[in-house]
Amino acid sequence: MDRIKNLKAFYKHCDLCIQIEPKLKPVIAKYGYPPMWHRQPNFATLILTILEQQVSLASAKAAFIKLENPIGEVTPKNILQLSDEDLRACYFSRQKTKYARILATEIIEGKLDLDSLNQMDEPEIRSRLITIKGIGHWTIDMYVLMSLLFADIFPPGDLATVKSVFETELVAPESSKEDIIKYMEKFSPYRSAATYILWHSYIKKRNLILE
């Protein structure tokens, strides 16, 4: 799978998406092109994404900032130096405390090399990360989409994206998750740009900030 090389390529992908599906054109006409949101492909980003599981982005960001206060840089070593009580004080649930420790230990013990992982193709990355407890397909989708900039990613487990599919009337109101996945295949190999347009619509309608 190709990766989005730069902003110019991203805008071209957006243009191709609105040619494929004219119903997306009003989003860009009203709000402009979506930002090419990007996060560093590292441990800290994976921790932030774990924190974002099943909570609001604002709550997860608050927890991440709280985490940075005692340790500075969010690294595997620094995470493992914190007690469970320390992590709870940073708004980590019991489960997310466990997930953070497992991920940090995988890296410390050399079982997971993120630098090497980041050079792999998307299916290889997915098959490796899915074996780590606490990292499911949604977390992987966010990582390969926002951090590694793969060009053909649609996250069916992302509630905001799915809601935006309905809000932009791309599918019928009674459509199932499987129907949406099948519909989004029409944007391949540019599903990432389509996803960003859908996010853009969702965020602008609600005056949210995605970091």
DRENFILO-145933 format. One line per field, with one value per residue: residue number from 1; residue in three letters; y, z, x of N, C-alpha, C in turn. Coordinates in nm, 2 decimals, padded with zeros to 4 digits, always signed. Layout:
<sites>
resi (NUM | ...) $
resn (ALA | ...) $
nyy (Y | ...) $
nzz (Z | ...) $
nxx (X | ...) $
cayy (Y | ...) $
cazz (Z | ...) $
caxx (X | ...) $
cyy (Y | ...) $
czz (Z | ...) $
cxx (X | ...) $
</sites>
This chain:
<sites>
resi (1 | 2 | 3 | 4 | 5 | 6 | 7 | 8 | 9 | 10 | 11 | 12 | 13 | 14 | 15 | 16 | 17 | 18 | 19 | 20 | 21 | 22 | 23 | 24 | 25 | 26 | 27 | 28 | 29 | 30 | 31 | 32 | 33 | 34 | 35 | 36 | 37 | 38 | 39 | 40 | 41 | 42 | 43 | 44 | 45 | 46 | 47 | 48 | 49 | 50 | 51 | 52 | 53 | 54 | 55 | 56 | 57 | 58 | 59 | 60 | 61 | 62 | 63 | 64 | 65 | 66 | 67 | 68 | 69 | 70 | 71 | 72 | 73 | 74 | 75 | 76 | 77 | 78 | 79 | 80 | 81 | 82 | 83 | 84 | 85 | 86 | 87 | 88 | 89 | 90 | 91 | 92 | 93 | 94 | 95 | 96 | 97 | 98 | 99 | 100 | 101 | 102 | 103 | 104 | 105 | 106 | 107 | 108 | 109 | 110 | 111 | 112 | 113 | 114 | 115 | 116 | 117 | 118 | 119 | 120 | 121 | 122 | 123 | 124 | 125 | 126 | 127 | 128 | 129 | 130 | 131 | 132 | 133 | 134 | 135 | 136 | 137 | 138 | 139 | 140 | 141 | 142 | 143 | 144 | 145 | 146 | 147 | 148 | 149 | 150 | 151 | 152 | 153 | 154 | 155 | 156 | 157 | 158 | 159 | 160 | 161 | 162 | 163 | 164 | 165 | 166 | 167 | 168 | 169 | 170 | 171 | 172 | 173 | 174 | 175 | 176 | 177 | 178 | 179 | 180 | 181 | 182 | 183 | 184 | 185 | 186 | 187 | 188 | 189 | 190 | 191 | 192 | 193 | 194 | 195 | 196 | 197 | 198 | 199 | 200 | 201 | 202 | 203 | 204 | 205 | 206 | 207 | 208 | 209 | 210 | 211) $
resn (MET | ASP | ARG | ILE | LYS | ASN | LEU | LYS | ALA | PHE | TYR | LYS | HIS | CYS | ASP | LEU | CYS | ILE | GLN | ILE | GLU | PRO | LYS | LEU | LYS | PRO | VAL | ILE | ALA | LYS | TYR | GLY | TYR | PRO | PRO | MET | TRP | HIS | ARG | GLN | PRO | ASN | PHE | ALA | THR | LEU | ILE | LEU | THR | ILE | LEU | GLU | GLN | GLN | VAL | SER | LEU | ALA | SER | ALA | LYS | ALA | ALA | PHE | ILE | LYS | LEU | GLU | ASN | PRO | ILE | GLY | GLU | VAL | THR | PRO | LYS | ASN | ILE | LEU | GLN | LEU | SER | ASP | GLU | ASP | LEU | ARG | ALA | CYS | TYR | PHE | SER | ARG | GLN | LYS | THR | LYS | TYR | ALA | ARG | ILE | LEU | ALA | THR | GLU | ILE | ILE | GLU | GLY | LYS | LEU | ASP | LEU | ASP | SER | LEU | ASN | GLN | MET | ASP | GLU | PRO | GLU | ILE | ARG | SER | ARG | LEU | ILE | THR | ILE | LYS | GLY | ILE | GLY | HIS | TRP | THR | ILE | ASP | MET | TYR | VAL | LEU | MET | SER | LEU | LEU | PHE | ALA | ASP | ILE | PHE | PRO | PRO | GLY | ASP | LEU | ALA | THR | VAL | LYS | SER | VAL | PHE | GLU | THR | GLU | LEU | VAL | ALA | PRO | GLU | SER | SER | LYS | GLU | ASP | ILE | ILE | LYS | TYR | MET | GLU | LYS | PHE | SER | PRO | TYR | ARG | SER | ALA | ALA | THR | TYR | ILE | LEU | TRP | HIS | SER | TYR | ILE | LYS | LYS | ARG | ASN | LEU | ILE | LEU | GLU) $
nyy (-00.12 | +00.22 | +00.53 | +00.85 | +01.10 | +01.38 | +01.71 | +01.82 | +01.58 | +01.47 | +01.66 | +01.62 | +01.35 | +01.41 | +01.56 | +01.36 | +01.19 | +01.35 | +01.35 | +01.09 | +01.06 | +01.28 | +01.38 | +01.45 | +01.68 | +01.93 | +01.95 | +02.02 | +02.25 | +02.41 | +02.41 | +02.40 | +02.23 | +01.93 | +01.93 | +01.77 | +01.57 | +01.47 | +01.25 | +01.17 | +00.87 | +00.68 | +00.55 | +00.71 | +00.82 | +00.58 | +00.53 | +00.75 | +00.70 | +00.46 | +00.57 | +00.71 | +00.53 | +00.45 | +00.69 | +01.05 | +01.27 | +01.49 | +01.41 | +01.21 | +01.35 | +01.51 | +01.33 | +01.24 | +01.47 | +01.50 | +01.27 | +01.34 | +01.53 | +01.42 | +01.26 | +01.38 | +01.32 | +01.07 | +00.76 | +00.41 | +00.33 | +00.53 | +00.51 | +00.26 | +00.31 | +00.42 | +00.37 | +00.17 | +00.33 | +00.58 | +00.60 | +00.58 | +00.82 | +00.97 | +00.94 | +00.69 | +00.40 | +00.08 | -00.12 | +00.02 | +00.09 | -00.16 | -00.22 | -00.02 | -00.09 | -00.35 | -00.29 | -00.12 | -00.29 | -00.48 | -00.34 | -00.26 | -00.51 | -00.58 | -00.71 | -00.58 | -00.36 | -00.04 | +00.13 | -00.05 | -00.17 | +00.04 | +00.06 | -00.14 | -00.30 | -00.22 | -00.45 | -00.62 | -00.47 | -00.45 | -00.72 | -00.77 | -00.58 | -00.64 | -00.86 | -00.77 | -00.72 | -00.51 | -00.35 | -00.30 | -00.33 | -00.07 | +00.10 | +00.04 | +00.12 | +00.40 | +00.45 | +00.36 | +00.53 | +00.80 | +00.83 | +00.69 | +00.74 | +00.59 | +00.54 | +00.42 | +00.37 | +00.30 | +00.35 | +00.14 | +00.10 | +00.35 | +00.57 | +00.84 | +00.87 | +00.69 | +00.80 | +01.04 | +00.95 | +00.88 | +01.13 | +01.28 | +01.16 | +00.95 | +00.68 | +00.48 | +00.54 | +00.30 | +00.14 | -00.11 | -00.18 | -00.34 | -00.27 | -00.01 | -00.04 | -00.18 | +00.01 | +00.22 | +00.11 | +00.20 | +00.43 | +00.34 | +00.35 | +00.55 | +00.58 | +00.69 | +00.97 | +01.02 | +00.94 | +01.15 | +01.37 | +01.31 | +01.31 | +01.58 | +01.71 | +01.62 | +01.73 | +02.01 | +02.07 | +02.05 | +02.21 | +02.12 | +02.02 | +01.85 | +01.68) $
nzz (+00.00 | -00.09 | +00.06 | +00.17 | +00.03 | +00.06 | +00.13 | -00.11 | -00.26 | -00.09 | -00.12 | -00.38 | -00.37 | -00.22 | -00.41 | -00.60 | -00.45 | -00.43 | -00.69 | -00.73 | -00.55 | -00.55 | -00.34 | -00.14 | -00.21 | -00.12 | +00.14 | +00.13 | -00.02 | +00.16 | +00.40 | +00.32 | +00.23 | +00.43 | +00.72 | +00.70 | +00.92 | +01.15 | +01.34 | +01.54 | +01.46 | +01.70 | +02.04 | +02.23 | +02.08 | +02.04 | +02.31 | +02.36 | +02.18 | +02.28 | +02.52 | +02.41 | +02.35 | +02.35 | +02.48 | +02.51 | +02.29 | +02.42 | +02.69 | +02.68 | +02.59 | +02.81 | +03.01 | +02.89 | +02.90 | +03.18 | +03.24 | +03.12 | +03.30 | +03.54 | +03.42 | +03.20 | +02.89 | +02.72 | +02.74 | +02.70 | +02.92 | +03.11 | +03.15 | +03.28 | +03.52 | +03.67 | +03.92 | +03.96 | +04.10 | +04.04 | +03.77 | +03.77 | +03.89 | +03.67 | +03.53 | +03.41 | +03.34 | +03.50 | +03.31 | +03.10 | +03.22 | +03.24 | +02.97 | +02.88 | +03.02 | +02.92 | +02.64 | +02.68 | +02.79 | +02.59 | +02.41 | +02.56 | +02.61 | +02.37 | +02.19 | +02.03 | +01.78 | +01.70 | +01.51 | +01.31 | +01.26 | +01.16 | +00.90 | +00.76 | +00.55 | +00.55 | +00.61 | +00.74 | +00.96 | +01.09 | +01.15 | +01.34 | +01.55 | +01.64 | +01.79 | +02.04 | +02.36 | +02.42 | +02.20 | +01.94 | +01.63 | +01.58 | +01.71 | +01.57 | +01.31 | +01.35 | +01.39 | +01.16 | +00.98 | +01.07 | +01.17 | +01.01 | +00.76 | +00.56 | +00.25 | +00.20 | +00.40 | +00.59 | +00.88 | +01.02 | +01.28 | +01.39 | +01.55 | +01.50 | +01.23 | +01.10 | +01.18 | +01.04 | +00.78 | +00.76 | +00.81 | +00.59 | +00.41 | +00.25 | +00.25 | +00.29 | +00.57 | +00.71 | +00.68 | +00.74 | +00.93 | +00.77 | +00.52 | +00.50 | +00.50 | +00.26 | +00.08 | +00.12 | -00.02 | -00.27 | -00.28 | -00.28 | -00.42 | -00.22 | +00.03 | +00.27 | +00.24 | +00.19 | +00.44 | +00.60 | +00.49 | +00.58 | +00.86 | +00.88 | +00.81 | +01.03 | +01.25 | +01.20 | +01.20 | +01.46 | +01.59 | +01.69 | +01.80 | +01.65 | +01.74) $
nxx (+00.08 | +00.05 | +00.20 | +00.09 | +00.26 | +00.31 | +00.17 | +00.07 | +00.02 | -00.18 | -00.39 | -00.45 | -00.54 | -00.77 | -00.92 | -00.96 | -01.13 | -01.36 | -01.44 | -01.50 | -01.71 | -01.94 | -02.10 | -01.93 | -01.82 | -01.94 | -01.84 | -01.57 | -01.61 | -01.74 | -01.58 | -01.32 | -01.01 | -00.94 | -00.72 | -00.40 | -00.39 | -00.14 | +00.05 | +00.34 | +00.52 | +00.55 | +00.62 | +00.49 | +00.27 | +00.12 | +00.05 | -00.11 | -00.31 | -00.42 | -00.52 | -00.73 | -00.92 | -01.25 | -01.32 | -01.36 | -01.18 | -01.08 | -01.08 | -00.89 | -00.66 | -00.62 | -00.55 | -00.31 | -00.15 | -00.14 | +00.00 | +00.25 | +00.35 | +00.48 | +00.68 | +00.79 | +00.91 | +00.73 | +00.81 | +00.89 | +01.06 | +01.02 | +00.75 | +00.73 | +00.85 | +00.66 | +00.42 | +00.12 | -00.06 | +00.04 | -00.02 | -00.30 | -00.35 | -00.31 | -00.53 | -00.55 | -00.73 | -00.78 | -00.75 | -00.63 | -00.39 | -00.27 | -00.25 | -00.07 | +00.16 | +00.21 | +00.27 | +00.49 | +00.67 | +00.71 | +00.86 | +01.08 | +01.20 | +01.28 | +01.11 | +00.94 | +01.02 | +00.98 | +01.09 | +01.17 | +00.92 | +00.77 | +00.86 | +00.75 | +00.50 | +00.15 | -00.03 | +00.15 | +00.23 | -00.01 | -00.07 | +00.13 | +00.10 | -00.16 | -00.13 | -00.06 | -00.18 | -00.45 | -00.42 | -00.62 | -00.80 | -00.90 | -00.72 | -00.49 | -00.57 | -00.58 | -00.31 | -00.17 | -00.29 | -00.28 | -00.02 | +00.16 | +00.07 | -00.05 | -00.22 | -00.47 | -00.67 | -00.95 | -01.13 | -01.34 | -01.43 | -01.43 | -01.63 | -01.69 | -01.62 | -01.79 | -02.04 | -02.03 | -02.04 | -02.30 | -02.42 | -02.34 | -02.48 | -02.40 | -02.46 | -02.76 | -02.99 | -03.04 | -02.83 | -02.58 | -02.28 | -02.12 | -02.22 | -02.13 | -01.85 | -01.83 | -01.93 | -01.73 | -01.52 | -01.52 | -01.36 | -01.11 | -00.78 | -00.77 | -00.88 | -00.80 | -00.78 | -01.05 | -01.15 | -01.04 | -01.17 | -01.43 | -01.39 | -01.32 | -01.56 | -01.73 | -01.59 | -01.59 | -01.86 | -01.91 | -01.74 | -01.50 | -01.17 | -00.91 | -00.62) $
cayy (+00.00 | +00.35 | +00.62 | +00.99 | +01.16 | +01.52 | +01.78 | +01.82 | +01.45 | +01.46 | +01.74 | +01.54 | +01.24 | +01.46 | +01.59 | +01.24 | +01.14 | +01.42 | +01.31 | +00.96 | +01.08 | +01.43 | +01.42 | +01.50 | +01.81 | +02.04 | +01.96 | +02.10 | +02.38 | +02.49 | +02.41 | +02.39 | +02.09 | +01.89 | +01.93 | +01.64 | +01.54 | +01.37 | +01.23 | +01.10 | +00.72 | +00.64 | +00.49 | +00.81 | +00.82 | +00.46 | +00.54 | +00.85 | +00.63 | +00.37 | +00.65 | +00.76 | +00.42 | +00.46 | +00.81 | +01.17 | +01.31 | +01.59 | +01.34 | +01.13 | +01.45 | +01.56 | +01.22 | +01.23 | +01.58 | +01.47 | +01.18 | +01.41 | +01.61 | +01.36 | +01.19 | +01.45 | +01.24 | +00.95 | +00.66 | +00.29 | +00.32 | +00.62 | +00.45 | +00.15 | +00.36 | +00.47 | +00.27 | +00.17 | +00.45 | +00.70 | +00.60 | +00.61 | +00.97 | +01.03 | +00.91 | +00.56 | +00.30 | -00.04 | -00.19 | +00.10 | +00.08 | -00.29 | -00.21 | +00.06 | -00.17 | -00.45 | -00.23 | -00.07 | -00.41 | -00.54 | -00.26 | -00.27 | -00.64 | -00.60 | -00.79 | -00.48 | -00.25 | +00.05 | +00.18 | -00.15 | -00.19 | +00.15 | +00.04 | -00.25 | -00.27 | -00.21 | -00.58 | -00.67 | -00.39 | -00.49 | -00.86 | -00.76 | -00.50 | -00.70 | -00.96 | -00.70 | -00.70 | -00.37 | -00.29 | -00.36 | -00.27 | +00.08 | +00.17 | +00.02 | +00.21 | +00.54 | +00.46 | +00.35 | +00.64 | +00.94 | +00.84 | +00.63 | +00.80 | +00.50 | +00.61 | +00.35 | +00.33 | +00.34 | +00.28 | +00.11 | +00.11 | +00.49 | +00.62 | +00.97 | +00.85 | +00.63 | +00.90 | +01.14 | +00.88 | +00.90 | +01.28 | +01.33 | +01.09 | +00.86 | +00.55 | +00.48 | +00.54 | +00.17 | +00.07 | -00.17 | -00.15 | -00.41 | -00.19 | +00.11 | -00.09 | -00.21 | +00.14 | +00.29 | +00.05 | +00.28 | +00.53 | +00.28 | +00.34 | +00.69 | +00.58 | +00.78 | +01.11 | +01.02 | +00.94 | +01.28 | +01.46 | +01.28 | +01.37 | +01.73 | +01.75 | +01.59 | +01.82 | +02.14 | +02.08 | +02.05 | +02.31 | +02.04 | +02.03 | +01.72 | +01.70) $
cazz (+00.00 | -00.09 | +00.16 | +00.13 | +00.04 | +00.10 | +00.13 | -00.25 | -00.29 | -00.01 | -00.18 | -00.51 | -00.33 | -00.18 | -00.53 | -00.66 | -00.37 | -00.46 | -00.82 | -00.71 | -00.48 | -00.55 | -00.22 | -00.05 | -00.26 | -00.03 | +00.26 | +00.09 | -00.07 | +00.28 | +00.50 | +00.27 | +00.25 | +00.57 | +00.75 | +00.69 | +01.06 | +01.16 | +01.47 | +01.52 | +01.47 | +01.81 | +02.15 | +02.29 | +02.01 | +02.07 | +02.44 | +02.35 | +02.11 | +02.38 | +02.61 | +02.34 | +02.33 | +02.41 | +02.56 | +02.42 | +02.26 | +02.52 | +02.81 | +02.65 | +02.59 | +02.95 | +03.07 | +02.84 | +02.96 | +03.32 | +03.24 | +03.09 | +03.41 | +03.63 | +03.36 | +03.08 | +02.77 | +02.74 | +02.68 | +02.77 | +03.04 | +03.20 | +03.19 | +03.37 | +03.64 | +03.75 | +03.99 | +03.92 | +04.16 | +03.97 | +03.64 | +03.81 | +03.91 | +03.54 | +03.47 | +03.34 | +03.40 | +03.53 | +03.18 | +03.02 | +03.29 | +03.20 | +02.82 | +02.86 | +03.07 | +02.82 | +02.53 | +02.72 | +02.82 | +02.46 | +02.35 | +02.65 | +02.60 | +02.23 | +02.11 | +01.93 | +01.74 | +01.63 | +01.39 | +01.20 | +01.23 | +01.08 | +00.76 | +00.70 | +00.48 | +00.64 | +00.67 | +00.83 | +01.08 | +01.16 | +01.21 | +01.45 | +01.66 | +01.69 | +01.89 | +02.17 | +02.43 | +02.43 | +02.07 | +01.85 | +01.49 | +01.57 | +01.75 | +01.45 | +01.20 | +01.38 | +01.38 | +01.02 | +00.91 | +01.11 | +01.19 | +00.90 | +00.64 | +00.45 | +00.17 | +00.17 | +00.53 | +00.64 | +01.01 | +01.04 | +01.42 | +01.44 | +01.56 | +01.43 | +01.08 | +01.06 | +01.19 | +00.93 | +00.66 | +00.76 | +00.81 | +00.45 | +00.33 | +00.16 | +00.26 | +00.35 | +00.72 | +00.77 | +00.64 | +00.85 | +00.93 | +00.65 | +00.41 | +00.50 | +00.46 | +00.12 | +00.02 | +00.12 | -00.11 | -00.40 | -00.28 | -00.29 | -00.32 | -00.16 | +00.14 | +00.38 | +00.21 | +00.21 | +00.59 | +00.65 | +00.46 | +00.67 | +00.99 | +00.87 | +00.82 | +01.16 | +01.34 | +01.17 | +01.24 | +01.61 | +01.64 | +01.77 | +01.76 | +01.65 | +01.75) $
caxx (+00.00 | +00.13 | +00.18 | +00.07 | +00.40 | +00.32 | +00.04 | +00.02 | -00.04 | -00.30 | -00.49 | -00.48 | -00.63 | -00.90 | -00.98 | -01.01 | -01.24 | -01.49 | -01.48 | -01.56 | -01.84 | -01.97 | -02.16 | -01.83 | -01.77 | -01.99 | -01.76 | -01.45 | -01.66 | -01.78 | -01.48 | -01.18 | -00.95 | -00.91 | -00.58 | -00.34 | -00.35 | -00.03 | +00.12 | +00.47 | +00.50 | +00.63 | +00.55 | +00.40 | +00.15 | +00.05 | +00.00 | -00.22 | -00.42 | -00.48 | -00.60 | -00.84 | -01.01 | -01.38 | -01.34 | -01.35 | -01.04 | -01.04 | -01.04 | -00.76 | -00.55 | -00.60 | -00.48 | -00.18 | -00.08 | -00.12 | +00.11 | +00.38 | +00.39 | +00.58 | +00.79 | +00.84 | +00.89 | +00.66 | +00.89 | +00.87 | +01.13 | +00.96 | +00.61 | +00.75 | +00.90 | +00.55 | +00.34 | -00.02 | -00.12 | +00.08 | -00.09 | -00.44 | -00.36 | -00.31 | -00.66 | -00.55 | -00.81 | -00.70 | -00.72 | -00.53 | -00.26 | -00.22 | -00.21 | +00.05 | +00.27 | +00.24 | +00.34 | +00.63 | +00.76 | +00.74 | +00.96 | +01.20 | +01.25 | +01.32 | +01.02 | +00.88 | +01.11 | +00.90 | +01.16 | +01.16 | +00.78 | +00.73 | +00.91 | +00.68 | +00.37 | +00.03 | -00.07 | +00.25 | +00.22 | -00.14 | -00.06 | +00.22 | +00.04 | -00.28 | -00.09 | -00.03 | -00.30 | -00.49 | -00.41 | -00.71 | -00.79 | -00.92 | -00.59 | -00.39 | -00.61 | -00.53 | -00.16 | -00.13 | -00.35 | -00.23 | +00.13 | +00.24 | +00.02 | -00.09 | -00.31 | -00.59 | -00.72 | -01.08 | -01.15 | -01.49 | -01.45 | -01.43 | -01.77 | -01.70 | -01.62 | -01.92 | -02.15 | -02.01 | -02.08 | -02.45 | -02.45 | -02.32 | -02.58 | -02.33 | -02.53 | -02.89 | -02.99 | -03.05 | -02.71 | -02.50 | -02.13 | -02.07 | -02.26 | -02.04 | -01.72 | -01.84 | -01.94 | -01.61 | -01.42 | -01.52 | -01.26 | -00.97 | -00.68 | -00.76 | -00.97 | -00.75 | -00.83 | -01.20 | -01.17 | -01.01 | -01.28 | -01.54 | -01.35 | -01.33 | -01.70 | -01.77 | -01.53 | -01.63 | -02.00 | -01.92 | -01.64 | -01.40 | -01.03 | -00.84 | -00.48) $
cyy (+00.12 | +00.43 | +00.76 | +01.06 | +01.30 | +01.58 | +01.79 | +01.69 | +01.43 | +01.54 | +01.67 | +01.43 | +01.29 | +01.50 | +01.47 | +01.18 | +01.22 | +01.40 | +01.17 | +00.97 | +01.23 | +01.47 | +01.48 | +01.64 | +01.93 | +02.05 | +02.05 | +02.24 | +02.47 | +02.51 | +02.42 | +02.25 | +02.06 | +01.91 | +01.79 | +01.61 | +01.44 | +01.37 | +01.15 | +00.95 | +00.66 | +00.59 | +00.59 | +00.82 | +00.70 | +00.47 | +00.64 | +00.78 | +00.53 | +00.45 | +00.70 | +00.65 | +00.44 | +00.58 | +00.93 | +01.20 | +01.41 | +01.51 | +01.26 | +01.23 | +01.50 | +01.45 | +01.22 | +01.35 | +01.56 | +01.37 | +01.24 | +01.48 | +01.55 | +01.30 | +01.26 | +01.37 | +01.11 | +00.84 | +00.53 | +00.28 | +00.41 | +00.57 | +00.35 | +00.19 | +00.41 | +00.35 | +00.27 | +00.29 | +00.57 | +00.71 | +00.63 | +00.76 | +01.04 | +00.99 | +00.78 | +00.47 | +00.18 | -00.11 | -00.11 | +00.10 | -00.05 | -00.28 | -00.13 | -00.02 | -00.28 | -00.40 | -00.18 | -00.19 | -00.48 | -00.47 | -00.27 | -00.40 | -00.67 | -00.68 | -00.71 | -00.37 | -00.16 | +00.10 | +00.08 | -00.17 | -00.08 | +00.15 | -00.07 | -00.21 | -00.28 | -00.35 | -00.64 | -00.60 | -00.43 | -00.63 | -00.86 | -00.69 | -00.57 | -00.81 | -00.90 | -00.67 | -00.55 | -00.29 | -00.36 | -00.29 | -00.12 | +00.15 | +00.15 | +00.11 | +00.35 | +00.55 | +00.46 | +00.47 | +00.77 | +00.94 | +00.79 | +00.67 | +00.71 | +00.55 | +00.55 | +00.29 | +00.39 | +00.27 | +00.26 | +00.11 | +00.25 | +00.55 | +00.75 | +00.96 | +00.79 | +00.72 | +01.00 | +01.08 | +00.90 | +01.05 | +01.33 | +01.25 | +01.00 | +00.72 | +00.57 | +00.48 | +00.40 | +00.08 | +00.01 | -00.14 | -00.22 | -00.33 | -00.08 | +00.07 | -00.12 | -00.08 | +00.21 | +00.23 | +00.13 | +00.38 | +00.47 | +00.31 | +00.48 | +00.69 | +00.67 | +00.92 | +01.12 | +01.02 | +01.08 | +01.38 | +01.43 | +01.33 | +01.52 | +01.78 | +01.73 | +01.70 | +01.96 | +02.17 | +02.10 | +02.14 | +02.24 | +02.07 | +01.89 | +01.74 | +01.57) $
czz (+00.00 | +00.03 | +00.10 | +00.14 | +00.09 | +00.09 | -00.01 | -00.29 | -00.22 | -00.08 | -00.31 | -00.48 | -00.29 | -00.31 | -00.60 | -00.59 | -00.41 | -00.60 | -00.81 | -00.65 | -00.46 | -00.42 | -00.11 | -00.09 | -00.17 | +00.09 | +00.24 | +00.05 | +00.05 | +00.38 | +00.45 | +00.28 | +00.39 | +00.59 | +00.73 | +00.83 | +01.06 | +01.30 | +01.45 | +01.54 | +01.58 | +01.93 | +02.22 | +02.22 | +02.03 | +02.21 | +02.43 | +02.28 | +02.20 | +02.48 | +02.54 | +02.32 | +02.41 | +02.50 | +02.46 | +02.40 | +02.37 | +02.65 | +02.79 | +02.65 | +02.73 | +03.03 | +03.02 | +02.89 | +03.10 | +03.33 | +03.21 | +03.21 | +03.49 | +03.55 | +03.24 | +02.96 | +02.80 | +02.66 | +02.76 | +02.91 | +03.15 | +03.25 | +03.30 | +03.50 | +03.73 | +03.81 | +03.93 | +03.98 | +04.09 | +03.84 | +03.67 | +03.83 | +03.78 | +03.46 | +03.39 | +03.42 | +03.43 | +03.41 | +03.11 | +03.09 | +03.24 | +03.05 | +02.80 | +02.91 | +02.97 | +02.70 | +02.56 | +02.73 | +02.69 | +02.39 | +02.43 | +02.63 | +02.46 | +02.14 | +02.01 | +01.91 | +01.65 | +01.50 | +01.27 | +01.16 | +01.13 | +00.93 | +00.69 | +00.63 | +00.58 | +00.69 | +00.77 | +00.97 | +01.16 | +01.22 | +01.33 | +01.57 | +01.72 | +01.79 | +02.03 | +02.24 | +02.45 | +02.31 | +01.98 | +01.71 | +01.49 | +01.61 | +01.63 | +01.34 | +01.23 | +01.36 | +01.23 | +00.93 | +00.94 | +01.13 | +01.07 | +00.76 | +00.52 | +00.38 | +00.15 | +00.29 | +00.55 | +00.77 | +01.05 | +01.19 | +01.48 | +01.44 | +01.48 | +01.28 | +01.03 | +01.07 | +01.08 | +00.80 | +00.65 | +00.74 | +00.67 | +00.36 | +00.22 | +00.15 | +00.31 | +00.50 | +00.78 | +00.74 | +00.76 | +00.83 | +00.81 | +00.53 | +00.39 | +00.45 | +00.31 | +00.04 | +00.01 | +00.03 | -00.24 | -00.40 | -00.29 | -00.42 | -00.24 | -00.04 | +00.26 | +00.36 | +00.23 | +00.36 | +00.64 | +00.61 | +00.55 | +00.81 | +00.99 | +00.88 | +00.96 | +01.26 | +01.32 | +01.22 | +01.39 | +01.67 | +01.73 | +01.72 | +01.77 | +01.64 | +01.71) $
cxx (+00.09 | +00.10 | +00.16 | +00.21 | +00.41 | +00.18 | -00.01 | -00.05 | -00.17 | -00.41 | -00.54 | -00.58 | -00.77 | -00.98 | -01.04 | -01.13 | -01.37 | -01.53 | -01.55 | -01.70 | -01.86 | -02.04 | -02.06 | -01.78 | -01.82 | -01.90 | -01.64 | -01.50 | -01.69 | -01.66 | -01.34 | -01.13 | -00.93 | -00.76 | -00.53 | -00.29 | -00.24 | +00.03 | +00.25 | +00.45 | +00.59 | +00.55 | +00.45 | +00.27 | +00.06 | -00.02 | -00.12 | -00.34 | -00.49 | -00.56 | -00.73 | -00.95 | -01.14 | -01.40 | -01.33 | -01.20 | -00.99 | -01.00 | -00.91 | -00.64 | -00.52 | -00.52 | -00.33 | -00.09 | -00.05 | +00.00 | +00.25 | +00.43 | +00.50 | +00.70 | +00.85 | +00.81 | +00.83 | +00.73 | +00.86 | +00.93 | +01.06 | +00.82 | +00.63 | +00.80 | +00.78 | +00.47 | +00.20 | -00.10 | -00.09 | +00.00 | -00.24 | -00.45 | -00.35 | -00.43 | -00.65 | -00.65 | -00.72 | -00.66 | -00.61 | -00.39 | -00.19 | -00.17 | -00.08 | +00.17 | +00.31 | +00.32 | +00.48 | +00.72 | +00.80 | +00.86 | +01.09 | +01.27 | +01.30 | +01.23 | +00.95 | +00.97 | +01.02 | +00.96 | +01.15 | +01.01 | +00.73 | +00.77 | +00.83 | +00.56 | +00.26 | -00.01 | +00.02 | +00.25 | +00.10 | -00.12 | +00.04 | +00.16 | -00.08 | -00.25 | -00.07 | -00.16 | -00.33 | -00.48 | -00.50 | -00.71 | -00.82 | -00.79 | -00.49 | -00.43 | -00.56 | -00.38 | -00.12 | -00.18 | -00.28 | -00.08 | +00.21 | +00.19 | +00.00 | -00.21 | -00.45 | -00.65 | -00.86 | -01.11 | -01.29 | -01.52 | -01.45 | -01.57 | -01.79 | -01.71 | -01.75 | -02.04 | -02.14 | -02.06 | -02.24 | -02.49 | -02.43 | -02.40 | -02.51 | -02.40 | -02.67 | -02.89 | -02.99 | -02.93 | -02.63 | -02.35 | -02.07 | -02.10 | -02.17 | -01.90 | -01.72 | -01.85 | -01.81 | -01.50 | -01.42 | -01.41 | -01.12 | -00.91 | -00.66 | -00.85 | -00.93 | -00.79 | -00.98 | -01.23 | -01.14 | -01.11 | -01.40 | -01.51 | -01.37 | -01.47 | -01.76 | -01.72 | -01.58 | -01.78 | -02.01 | -01.82 | -01.54 | -01.26 | -00.97 | -00.69 | -00.40) $
</sites>
